[in-house]
Amino acid sequence: YEVIVCSPEYCCFKAVVDKDGVYLETFGSAKYGDFKNGNTQSWYIAEMAEKRAKSRATLQLTGFYELGVFGEDESESFKNG
C-alpha cells in the first residue's frame, strides 16, 4: 500500500500488486461524514481505505470485477433501503 492522503477526515490508499507477471494498481478511499457528505461514519478511515483498496485489488485479480461483482462498499444492493 501507498498512502496517497491521510488526514483526520479523509484517507486514500493505493494498492499495488506486482507478482507472477501481473501488475495492478487500484485505490481505496474513505471520507468521514454522513452519507450526504462522506462515505463512512466510522473514525477508522485509514482502515476503511485500506480495506477498500484490498477488496478492489482482490476482485480485479480474480476476474470477478469483470463479472459485475463488487465489494460491499461499492454495491448498491448492500445498502439499506
Sequence and secondary structure as in RCSB ss.txt:
>XXXX:A:sequence
YEVIVCSPEYCCFKAVVDKDGVYLETFGSAKYGDFKNGNTQSWYIAEMAEKRAKSRATLQLTGFYELGVFGEDES
ESFKNG
>XXXX:A:secstr
 EEEEE SSEEEEEEEEEETTEEEEEEEEEEBS TTT SB  S HHHHHHHHHHHHHHHHHHT GGGT   TTT 
GGGS  
